[in-house]
């Protein structure tokens, strides 16, 4: 009886459907999330900037990203990081002896302060728990506040992001022997990650590619 009462108290509501669940996200929503997974996440792995995307930014996954960022449920980010990592390991796209440094796309400190966390860093944390890759949370910092990209043309987006990032203190004046994988929540036009890659490459750092939890159907 006591155990039963305790289990009721220990249950919280699933942030995505409000059903009571002992887990971060209920079984039903986890299944729905899995159904957002791309059939071929490595389709964009190649070319100048290889890209690995876990799922489509739609339905339950879109809802999960919103709950993570705007309802402030960092645990969802960790879970998405686990999903991304499991799929990444399955595809084995890089030399298994490499242990790349995972650098999250940073937020400006004002935005991070108001949100309480950087969602890409949380996703990276989950990803690194599974892969055991080292996470460099402040490998890059965002030194300029940028406008929301929605509705901007490609040129406007590029202009908006120019000079937005700098190498974090821990990577300045060092020779980095490890290559880097960037991690982000949503990949859209790639303007943001391209700017981040430019900064890393200008310091002689090798970037293997970009990992993103999701991307809209049309890239
Ligand atoms: Zn649910």
Boltz pocket constraint, residues with backbone or C-beta under 6 A from the ligand:
constraints:
  - pocket:
      binder: B
      contacts: [[A, 14], [A, 15], [A, 16], [A, 17], [A, 18], [A, 19], [A, 25], [A, 26], [A, 27], [A, 28], [A, 29], [A, 30]]
      max_distance: 6.0
